Amino acid sequence: MKWDTLASLPLFMGMSQEELGGIMTQFRIDFKKFEAGKTIVKRGDPCGKLVIVGSGDILCQARSDDGAYSMEEVLSAPVMMQTNGIFGRFQVYTHTVKAVTPVSTLTFEKEEIQKLLASSLIFRLNLAGILSTKLQKSEQRLWEQQYVPHGSTDDEKDVDALQHRIKEFLRQRCLTPVGPKTFFIKMTTLGSILGKRRQEISIALNGMQEQGLVKLSRGKIVVPQMQRI
């Protein structure tokens, strides 16, 4: 992995070529390669370190605590895996990550991250910015204006409002807001979560399918392009 791969990651943006080269040579970094289909990390595994996917595509899988539904998405390198799990109370992976293509990773253990925080102002500012942005976005979602359709019948308003809630449900469970996503969830389960009957969920989802936003099959919702949701 070259220094310019690090330079493309938010944690290392703004660093000079000399500083990036120093990180690659002066800090202990664990380099690994994974064949397609191999598991990189498992949900529930201890985190507390920084794993960077430097090349290849990865499949990220997550599921609800009760196992009622799950989702998966494919991400392309470079990817920093769960920066919010390096420190704090919950230092475990929330996703199972597998290699879709041959993948190379580099890992900074917590001790090396602490050395970077102590020696690099840019690294400290970047990490603080990343974590602050995550917190701000989480709080902002609670206060966002709810979708209120205009110029429609009451039934159409109900469907539009439910579609908006379904879109929010899908968006909030993605690691990135773009690309294809697959959700494994029954309509009855989605209805229970949103407080709606299965028939109402079916009407709303089929309407989204007619718009080309999703593809439906038994127990599965495929989103071809999340940015359209």
C-alpha positions in Angstrom: 0.0 0.0 0.0 1.4 3.4 -1.0 1.2 6.7 1.0 -1.3 8.1 -1.6 -3.8 5.5 -0.4 -3.6 7.0 3.1 -3.8 10.5 1.7 -7.3 9.7 0.2 -8.7 8.7 3.6 -10.4 11.4 5.8 -8.2 10.6 8.8 -5.0 11.4 6.9 -6.2 14.3 4.6 -4.1 17.4 4.8 -0.9 15.5 5.7 2.3 16.1 3.7 3.9 13.4 1.6 6.8 13.4 4.1 4.5 12.9 7.1 2.5 10.1 5.3 5.8 8.4 4.4 6.9 8.6 8.0 3.7 6.9 9.2 4.3 4.1 6.7 7.8 3.6 7.9 7.9 4.6 11.6 4.7 3.1 12.9 3.9 -0.6 13.4 1.3 -1.6 10.8 -0.1 -5.0 10.2 -0.6 -5.8 6.5 -2.9 -8.6 5.4 -4.4 -10.1 2.3 -7.8 -11.9 2.0 -9.0 -14.1 -0.8 -12.5 -13.6 -2.2 -15.1 -15.0 0.2 -12.9 -14.8 3.3 -14.1 -13.1 6.5 -12.2 -10.0 7.5 -14.0 -9.3 10.8 -17.1 -10.7 12.4 -20.0 -8.8 14.1 -19.3 -8.8 17.8 -15.5 -9.2 17.5 -13.4 -6.8 19.6 -12.6 -3.6 17.7 -10.4 -1.0 19.4 -8.2 -0.6 16.3 -8.2 0.9 12.9 -8.5 -1.5 10.0 -8.2 0.1 6.5 -9.2 -1.7 3.3 -6.6 -0.5 0.8 -7.7 -2.5 -2.2 -10.6 -4.6 -3.4 -14.4 -4.8 -2.6 -15.9 -5.8 0.7 -19.4 -7.1 1.7 -20.7 -5.6 4.9 -23.5 -7.5 6.6 -25.5 -6.3 9.6 -28.6 -7.6 11.4 -30.9 -6.5 14.1 -30.3 -7.7 17.7 -33.4 -9.9 17.6 -32.4 -11.4 14.2 -35.7 -10.2 12.7 -34.1 -8.6 9.7 -30.6 -7.9 8.1 -29.0 -6.0 5.4 -25.8 -6.1 3.3 -24.0 -3.6 1.1 -20.8 -3.7 -1.0 -18.1 -1.1 -0.5 -15.0 -0.4 -2.6 -11.6 0.5 -1.2 -10.3 2.6 0.3 -12.5 2.1 3.4 -11.9 2.8 7.0 -13.7 0.3 9.1 -15.7 1.6 12.1 -13.6 4.5 13.3 -16.1 5.1 16.1 -15.2 1.7 17.6 -11.5 2.6 18.3 -12.3 4.2 21.6 -15.4 4.5 23.9 -17.6 2.0 25.7 -18.6 -0.2 22.8 -15.4 -1.4 21.1 -16.9 -4.2 19.0 -17.7 -4.5 15.3 -21.3 -4.0 14.4 -20.9 -5.6 10.9 -19.5 -8.8 9.5 -17.2 -7.9 6.7 -16.1 -10.3 3.9 -14.0 -10.0 0.9 -15.9 -9.9 -2.4 -12.7 -9.7 -4.5 -9.1 -10.2 -3.3 -8.6 -7.6 -0.5 -5.6 -6.0 1.1 -5.8 -4.4 4.5 -3.6 -2.5 6.9 -4.3 -2.3 10.7 -3.2 0.2 13.3 -3.5 -1.2 16.8 -4.7 1.1 19.5 -1.2 1.8 20.8 -0.2 3.0 17.4 -3.3 5.2 17.1 -2.5 6.7 20.5 1.0 7.5 19.2 -0.4 9.1 16.1 -2.8 11.2 18.2 0.1 12.4 20.3 2.4 13.2 17.4 0.1 14.5 14.7 -2.1 17.6 15.1 -3.7 16.9 11.7 -4.6 13.3 12.7 -6.2 14.6 16.0 -8.3 17.2 14.2 -9.4 14.7 11.5 -10.5 12.1 14.0 -12.3 14.7 16.1 -14.0 16.0 12.9 -15.1 12.5 11.8 -16.6 11.6 15.2 -18.2 15.0 15.7 -19.9 14.8 12.3 -21.3 11.3 13.1 -22.8 12.6 16.3 -24.2 15.8 14.7 -25.9 13.8 11.9 -27.4 11.4 14.4 -28.9 14.2 16.4 -30.0 16.1 13.4 -32.1 13.2 12.2 -34.3 13.5 15.3 -35.3 17.0 14.4 -35.6 16.8 10.6 -38.9 18.0 9.2 -41.3 15.2 8.4 -42.5 14.7 4.9 -46.0 16.3 4.4 -47.4 15.7 0.8 -49.5 18.4 -0.8 -52.1 18.4 -3.5 -53.1 14.7 -3.1 -56.0 12.7 -1.8 -56.0 11.5 1.8 -55.1 8.0 0.6 -52.3 9.3 -1.6 -51.0 11.3 1.3 -50.9 8.3 3.5 -49.0 6.3 0.9 -46.5 9.1 0.3 -45.9 9.6 4.0 -45.4 5.8 4.5 -43.0 5.7 1.6 -41.0 8.5 3.2 -40.8 6.5 6.5 -39.7 3.4 4.6 -37.0 5.4 2.8 -35.8 6.8 6.2 -35.7 3.3 7.6 -33.5 2.1 4.7 -31.2 5.1 4.7 -30.5 5.0 8.4 -29.2 1.5 8.3 -26.6 2.0 5.5 -22.9 2.7 6.0 -22.8 4.8 2.8 -25.7 6.7 1.1 -24.8 5.5 -2.4 -24.7 2.2 -4.3 -26.7 -1.0 -4.2 -28.1 -2.3 -0.9 -30.0 -5.5 0.0 -32.4 -5.7 2.9 -33.7 -9.1 4.1 -36.9 -8.3 5.9 -40.5 -9.4 5.7 -43.3 -6.9 5.1 -44.9 -8.0 8.4 -41.7 -7.2 10.3 -41.3 -3.8 8.6 -45.0 -3.1 9.4 -44.4 -4.0 13.1 -41.5 -1.6 13.2 -43.3 1.2 11.5 -46.7 0.5 13.2 -48.5 -0.3 10.0 -50.4 -3.3 8.6 -48.8 -5.6 6.1 -51.2 -4.5 3.3 -50.2 -0.8 3.8 -46.5 -1.7 3.6 -47.1 -3.8 0.5 -48.9 -0.9 -1.3 -46.2 1.6 -0.4 -43.3 -0.8 -1.4 -45.0 -1.7 -4.7 -45.4 2.0 -5.4 -41.7 2.4 -4.9 -41.0 -0.5 -7.2 -43.1 1.1 -9.9 -40.9 4.2 -9.5 -37.8 2.0 -10.0 -36.5 2.8 -6.5 -36.6 -0.8 -5.2 -36.9 -4.4 -6.5 -39.1 -6.7 -4.4 -39.0 -10.5 -3.9 -40.0 -12.7 -1.0 -38.5 -11.4 2.2 -36.1 -9.1 0.3 -35.9 -5.5 -0.7 -33.1 -4.6 -3.2 -32.2 -1.0 -3.6 -30.3 -0.7 -6.9 -29.0 2.9 -6.2 -29.4 4.2 -2.6 -28.7 7.8 -3.8 -32.1 7.7 -5.5 -34.0 6.9 -2.2 
